[in-house]
Amino acid sequence: MTTLIVLTATSLGLAGLYFLLSSGLSLIFGLMDVLNVAHAAIFGVGGYAAWVVMDRFDLIDSLAARFAVATVVAVIFGCVLGYFVERTLIARNYGDHLTQILITLGLAFVMEGLIGGIFSYSPQSIAQPAWFTDVTVILGGRIPNSRILIFGISALVLVSLLFFMKKSKYGLIIRAGVENRRMVQALGIDVARSFTFVFVLGAALACLGGALGAVYFTGITPALGPNLLIFAFIVVIIGGLGSIGGTAIAAALVAFTQQIVNFYVSTGLGDIAVVGLLAAVLLLRPQGLLGRVASA
């Protein structure tokens, strides 16, 4: 029972990372119809931005305060990078999936190469506050506090995104622009600005995930983001394109499947089990768990 509790907590932490990476990808892919293959590389940028602050910004003695600053810096990097990529590379290629894939794939290689060239390809460990490496005993299970932190932040992001998309005026404009862009433009609303905001939001979430990912994996490498990209796409497809709630459910399912199979069956088989989960969902519900059925 204790082992299951620890596995559950670990899975929830991993699910939080998958959600932060996949939610932005789902928004950009599902709402804007943009295939951003560089999204995972942006995740890596967030991780390295946080690592630089934690490793070299010693003006702040408290590691907890320094990590808070590192997280904010990572999110700011994501906003700036997302705005630059959308305005210079994506805006002129809406609707052209092949060009989107080629541009963002090239960008992903460039970003990974730049990170490796500047910081080296060797794993870099990140300093962490003592509380992160400590544990909390829950029902006899010793749960790493870092997992609790990641899950808590991800849950807060989930609630905020759901509120934003369903209750805010800006979320309504975004959803209306996806359904009928010409009609919204005829009303005098700048849909292009809304789409830029969605892209920036997605990049910011990816960088937030990168900062927390550096904590989860106790370090960072240039390949960390790209290695998680396949799982991000699986989460998006299982959850349903553009569905934040579906993405959260799918992230939990993928993380639990991966961790349980790796522990109880064999290490490495968890990835295969995730692919099997994807196949089962596509057979039973091709649009994803909470995705919309395509109109004829």
VEXDREN-2710 file (C-alpha; in Angstrom, 1 decimal):
% VEXDREN-2710
k/r/px/py/pz
1/MET/0.0/0.0/0.0
2/THR/2.8/2.4/0.9
3/THR/4.5/1.7/-2.4
4/LEU/1.3/2.4/-4.3
5/ILE/1.0/5.8/-2.5
6/VAL/4.5/6.8/-3.4
7/LEU/3.9/5.7/-7.0
8/THR/0.7/7.7/-7.1
9/ALA/2.5/10.8/-5.9
10/THR/5.3/10.4/-8.3
11/SER/2.8/9.9/-11.1
12/LEU/0.9/13.0/-10.2
13/GLY/4.2/15.0/-10.3
14/LEU/5.0/13.6/-13.7
15/ALA/1.4/14.3/-14.8
16/GLY/1.9/17.9/-13.8
17/LEU/4.9/18.2/-16.0
18/TYR/3.1/16.5/-18.9
19/PHE/0.1/18.9/-18.4
20/LEU/2.2/22.0/-18.4
21/LEU/4.0/21.0/-21.6
22/SER/0.9/19.6/-23.3
23/SER/-1.6/22.3/-22.3
24/GLY/0.2/24.9/-24.3
25/LEU/0.7/22.5/-27.2
26/SER/-3.1/21.6/-27.1
27/LEU/-4.1/25.3/-27.1
28/ILE/-1.8/26.1/-30.0
29/PHE/-2.6/23.0/-32.0
30/GLY/-6.3/22.7/-31.1
31/LEU/-7.3/26.3/-31.2
32/MET/-4.9/27.8/-33.7
33/ASP/-4.3/24.7/-35.9
34/VAL/-0.6/25.3/-35.7
35/LEU/1.8/22.3/-35.5
36/ASN/4.6/23.7/-33.3
37/VAL/7.3/21.0/-33.2
38/ALA/9.6/23.4/-31.3
39/HIS/7.3/23.5/-28.3
40/ALA/9.4/20.9/-26.4
41/ALA/12.6/22.9/-27.1
42/ILE/10.9/25.9/-25.5
43/PHE/10.3/23.7/-22.5
44/GLY/14.1/23.2/-22.4
45/VAL/14.7/26.9/-22.6
46/GLY/12.6/27.3/-19.5
47/GLY/14.6/24.7/-17.7
48/TYR/18.0/26.3/-18.5
49/ALA/16.7/29.8/-17.7
50/ALA/15.8/28.5/-14.2
51/TRP/19.1/26.7/-13.9
52/VAL/21.1/29.8/-14.7
53/VAL/19.3/31.8/-12.0
54/MET/19.7/29.0/-9.4
55/ASP/23.4/28.4/-10.3
56/ARG/24.7/31.9/-10.8
57/PHE/22.4/34.4/-9.3
58/ASP/23.9/34.3/-5.8
59/LEU/22.7/37.8/-4.8
60/ILE/19.7/36.0/-3.2
61/ASP/20.9/33.8/-0.4
62/SER/17.6/32.0/0.2
63/LEU/17.2/29.1/-2.3
64/ALA/13.4/29.2/-2.0
65/ALA/13.3/32.9/-2.9
66/ARG/15.8/32.3/-5.7
67/PHE/13.7/29.5/-7.2
68/ALA/10.7/31.8/-7.1
69/VAL/12.7/34.3/-9.1
70/ALA/14.0/31.5/-11.4
71/THR/10.4/30.5/-12.2
72/VAL/9.4/34.0/-13.0
73/VAL/12.4/34.5/-15.2
74/ALA/11.6/31.2/-17.1
75/VAL/8.0/32.3/-17.7
76/ILE/9.3/35.7/-19.0
77/PHE/11.6/33.9/-21.3
78/GLY/8.7/31.9/-22.6
79/CYS/6.6/35.0/-23.2
80/VAL/9.3/36.7/-25.2
81/LEU/10.3/33.7/-27.1
82/GLY/6.7/32.8/-27.9
83/TYR/6.0/36.3/-29.2
84/PHE/9.1/36.3/-31.4
85/VAL/8.4/32.9/-32.9
86/GLU/4.7/33.6/-33.6
87/ARG/5.2/37.0/-35.1
88/THR/8.2/36.2/-37.2
89/LEU/7.7/32.6/-38.2
90/ILE/4.2/31.4/-37.6
91/ALA/1.9/34.4/-38.4
92/ARG/2.6/34.3/-42.1
93/ASN/2.1/30.5/-42.4
94/TYR/-1.3/29.9/-40.8
95/GLY/-3.0/27.1/-42.5
96/ASP/0.2/25.7/-44.1
97/HIS/1.0/22.7/-41.9
98/LEU/4.0/21.5/-43.9
99/THR/5.7/24.8/-43.7
100/GLN/4.8/25.0/-40.0
101/ILE/6.4/21.6/-39.4
102/LEU/9.6/22.4/-41.3
103/ILE/10.0/25.8/-39.7
104/THR/9.4/24.7/-36.1
105/LEU/11.5/21.5/-36.6
106/GLY/14.4/23.6/-37.8
107/LEU/13.9/26.0/-34.9
108/ALA/13.9/23.1/-32.4
109/PHE/17.3/21.8/-33.8
110/VAL/18.7/25.4/-33.6
111/MET/17.5/25.9/-30.1
112/GLU/18.8/22.6/-28.9
113/GLY/22.2/23.2/-30.6
114/LEU/22.5/26.7/-29.1
115/ILE/21.7/25.4/-25.6
116/GLY/24.2/22.6/-26.0
117/GLY/26.9/24.9/-27.4
118/ILE/26.5/27.5/-24.7
119/PHE/26.0/25.2/-21.7
120/SER/27.4/21.9/-23.0
121/TYR/25.5/18.7/-23.5
122/SER/26.4/17.2/-20.2
123/PRO/23.7/17.0/-17.5
124/GLN/23.6/20.1/-15.2
125/SER/22.3/19.5/-11.7
126/ILE/20.2/22.3/-10.2
127/ALA/20.4/23.6/-6.7
128/GLN/17.2/23.1/-4.8
129/PRO/15.7/24.4/-1.5
130/ALA/16.0/21.9/1.3
131/TRP/12.2/21.6/1.5
132/PHE/12.1/20.3/-2.1
133/THR/14.4/17.4/-1.3
134/ASP/12.6/16.6/2.0
135/VAL/9.6/14.3/2.2
136/THR/6.1/14.5/3.7
137/VAL/4.6/11.3/5.1
138/ILE/1.1/10.6/3.8
139/LEU/-0.7/7.4/4.9
140/GLY/2.7/5.9/5.6
141/GLY/4.2/6.9/2.2
142/ARG/7.2/9.2/2.1
143/ILE/6.3/11.7/-0.6
144/PRO/9.0/14.0/-2.0
145/ASN/7.9/17.6/-1.5
146/SER/9.0/18.5/-5.0
147/ARG/6.2/16.2/-6.4
148/ILE/3.6/17.9/-4.2
149/LEU/4.9/21.3/-5.4
150/ILE/4.7/20.4/-9.1
151/PHE/1.2/18.9/-8.8
152/GLY/0.0/21.9/-6.8
153/ILE/1.3/24.4/-9.4
154/SER/-0.1/22.3/-12.2
155/ALA/-3.5/22.1/-10.5
156/LEU/-3.5/25.9/-10.1
157/VAL/-2.7/26.4/-13.7
158/LEU/-5.5/24.0/-14.7
159/VAL/-8.1/25.9/-12.8
160/SER/-6.8/29.3/-14.1
161/LEU/-6.9/28.1/-17.7
162/LEU/-10.4/26.7/-17.4
163/PHE/-11.6/29.9/-15.9
164/PHE/-9.9/32.0/-18.5
165/MET/-11.2/30.0/-21.5
166/LYS/-14.8/29.7/-20.2
167/LYS/-15.4/32.8/-18.2
168/SER/-13.2/35.6/-19.5
169/LYS/-14.0/37.9/-22.4
170/TYR/-10.7/37.2/-24.0
171/GLY/-11.2/33.5/-23.8
172/LEU/-14.6/33.9/-25.5
173/ILE/-12.9/35.9/-28.3
174/ILE/-10.3/33.2/-28.8
175/ARG/-12.9/30.4/-29.0
176/ALA/-15.1/32.5/-31.3
177/GLY/-12.1/33.3/-33.5
178/VAL/-11.3/29.6/-33.9
179/GLU/-14.9/28.8/-34.9
180/ASN/-15.3/31.6/-37.4
181/ARG/-12.4/33.9/-37.8
182/ARG/-14.0/36.1/-40.5
183/MET/-17.1/36.7/-38.5
184/VAL/-15.1/37.9/-35.5
185/GLN/-12.9/40.1/-37.7
186/ALA/-16.1/41.6/-39.2
187/LEU/-17.1/42.7/-35.7
188/GLY/-13.9/44.7/-35.5
189/ILE/-12.0/42.4/-33.2
190/ASP/-8.3/41.8/-33.8
191/VAL/-8.1/38.0/-34.0
192/ALA/-4.4/38.0/-34.9
193/ARG/-3.7/39.6/-31.5
194/SER/-5.7/36.9/-29.8
195/PHE/-3.8/34.2/-31.6
196/THR/-0.5/35.8/-30.6
197/PHE/-1.6/35.8/-27.0
198/VAL/-2.5/32.1/-27.2
199/PHE/1.0/31.3/-28.6
200/VAL/2.7/33.4/-26.0
201/LEU/0.6/31.7/-23.2
202/GLY/1.5/28.2/-24.6
203/ALA/5.2/29.1/-24.6
204/ALA/5.0/30.5/-21.1
205/LEU/3.4/27.3/-19.8
206/ALA/6.1/25.3/-21.5
207/CYS/8.9/27.3/-19.8
208/LEU/7.1/27.0/-16.5
209/GLY/7.1/23.2/-17.0
210/GLY/10.8/23.4/-17.9
211/ALA/11.7/25.1/-14.6
212/LEU/9.7/22.5/-12.7
213/GLY/11.1/19.7/-14.8
214/ALA/14.6/20.7/-13.8
215/VAL/13.5/20.1/-10.2
216/TYR/11.6/16.8/-11.0
217/PHE/14.6/15.3/-12.8
218/THR/17.1/17.1/-10.4
219/GLY/18.9/18.6/-13.4
220/ILE/18.6/19.5/-17.1
221/THR/20.1/18.5/-20.4
222/PRO/19.5/20.0/-23.9
223/ALA/17.6/16.8/-24.9
224/LEU/15.2/16.8/-22.0
225/GLY/12.4/18.8/-23.7
226/PRO/12.6/16.9/-27.1
227/ASN/12.6/13.6/-25.2
228/LEU/9.3/14.5/-23.7
229/LEU/7.7/15.7/-27.0
230/ILE/6.3/12.4/-28.0
231/PHE/4.5/12.0/-24.6
232/ALA/3.2/15.6/-25.0
233/PHE/1.7/14.7/-28.4
234/ILE/0.2/11.5/-27.0
235/VAL/-1.4/13.5/-24.1
236/VAL/-2.8/16.0/-26.5
237/ILE/-4.3/13.4/-28.8
238/ILE/-5.8/11.3/-26.0
239/GLY/-7.2/14.4/-24.3
240/GLY/-8.7/15.9/-27.4
241/LEU/-7.3/18.9/-29.4
242/GLY/-8.0/22.2/-27.7
243/SER/-9.5/20.6/-24.5
244/ILE/-7.8/21.7/-21.3
245/GLY/-9.8/19.4/-19.2
246/GLY/-9.1/16.5/-21.5
247/THR/-5.4/17.3/-21.5
248/ALA/-5.3/17.2/-17.7
249/ILE/-7.1/13.8/-17.6
250/ALA/-4.8/12.4/-20.3
251/ALA/-1.7/13.6/-18.6
252/ALA/-2.7/11.7/-15.5
253/LEU/-3.6/8.6/-17.4
254/VAL/-0.3/8.6/-19.3
255/ALA/1.8/9.3/-16.2
256/PHE/0.1/6.6/-14.1
257/THR/0.3/4.0/-16.9
258/GLN/4.0/4.8/-17.4
259/GLN/4.9/4.6/-13.8
260/ILE/2.8/1.6/-12.8
261/VAL/4.0/-0.5/-15.7
262/ASN/7.6/0.5/-15.3
263/PHE/7.5/-0.5/-11.6
264/TYR/5.3/-3.6/-11.6
265/VAL/6.2/-5.1/-15.0
266/SER/9.5/-4.0/-16.3
267/THR/11.4/-0.7/-16.7
268/GLY/11.0/0.6/-20.2
269/LEU/7.7/-1.1/-20.9
270/GLY/5.8/1.8/-19.5
271/ASP/6.5/3.8/-22.8
272/ILE/5.1/0.9/-24.8
273/ALA/2.1/0.7/-22.6
274/VAL/1.5/4.4/-23.2
275/VAL/1.4/3.8/-26.9
276/GLY/-1.0/1.0/-26.3
277/LEU/-3.2/3.4/-24.3
278/LEU/-3.1/5.8/-27.2
279/ALA/-4.1/3.1/-29.7
280/ALA/-7.0/2.0/-27.5
281/VAL/-8.4/5.6/-27.2
282/LEU/-8.1/6.2/-30.9
283/LEU/-10.0/3.0/-31.6
284/LEU/-12.8/3.8/-29.2
285/ARG/-12.9/7.6/-29.4
286/PRO/-10.9/9.0/-32.3
287/GLN/-11.6/12.6/-31.3
288/GLY/-10.0/12.1/-27.9
289/LEU/-11.6/11.9/-24.4
290/LEU/-13.1/15.4/-24.4
291/GLY/-12.4/16.4/-28.0
292/ARG/-15.2/17.6/-30.3
293/VAL/-16.5/15.4/-33.0
294/ALA/-15.6/16.8/-36.4
295/SER/-18.6/18.1/-38.3
296/ALA/-19.3/16.6/-41.7
END
